[in-house]
């Protein structure tokens, strides 16, 4: 199964919570990613392109699988930091 998702990676839970609220309040996800993400994918608005099951770390993958297309995750902690994930496929 393939998934399409964008993400924002930050160091702290507080940053992730604040960014999520900004997105919920109307800041475009892509703009928040470009300005705040620590991941090189920020250059593409956080887009990770299509990926298959088993390509991402388990907590990230589980969060993507649980989201509806168009959904925005709560902060997800991995060994890299905290992610906000938006699923698009």
N, C-alpha and C positions, 0 to 999 in steps of 0.2 A: 504494500500500500504506500502511495506517495502522499506527501503533505506539502503545502505551501505556507510559509510563515515568515513574518517579519519579527524582529526583536530589538529590544533596547537592553544593553548590558551596563549596569552601574555597580559600584562597590558596596553600597549600603542599602539596607532595607528602607531606611527613611527616604533616600533618593528615589527608590522605586515607587514607594507609596505616593510621594509628591508628584512624580511624573505621571503616574496612573490617573491621579485626580485631575491634572492639567488636561490629559487626553480626554477623559470623561467630560470635562467642562468645555471641550471644543478645540483644543490644540491638535492639529493633524499629527497622527502617529509618526509619519515620515519626518516632519519638522522636528519633533521631539527627539527622534533617533539621530538625525544629523547633528543636532546641538549637544546631545547629552551622552550618547552611547560610547562605550569604550571599545566596541568591536569594529574592525575594519568595514563590516557590512553597513556601517552608518553612512558611507558614501552613497549607498543605494537606498537610503531611507530605512535601513535595517533589514532589507530583503535577503533572505538566506537561499532564495531560489528553491526549486522543488527538491525534496530529499525523501529518502526511503526509510522505513522502519529500520532501526539499528544503526543509523548514521549519527545520531545525536546522543548525548549523555541521557541516562534513563529519566531523571526528573524533568528535563526539558521535553523529551519525547512524550512522556505521560501527560504533561500539561497540554501539549499540542493536540494529542489524541482526544483529550476531554473537551476541547473547545469546539463550538459550532463554527462553521465558516463565518467570518466576520466578527468573531468573538475576541475579546481582550482578556487576557489572564490576570489573575492576581499576581503579585511578585512570586517568582519561582527561584529558589536558591539552588545553585550548583557550585562546583568547586571554582568556577570562574567569577562568581559574584551573584547578583540578583538580576533576573530577566523579567521584562514585560514582553509578552508574546501576543501577536495578533495573527490569527490564522486566516488565510485567504483561499486555501484550496485543501 
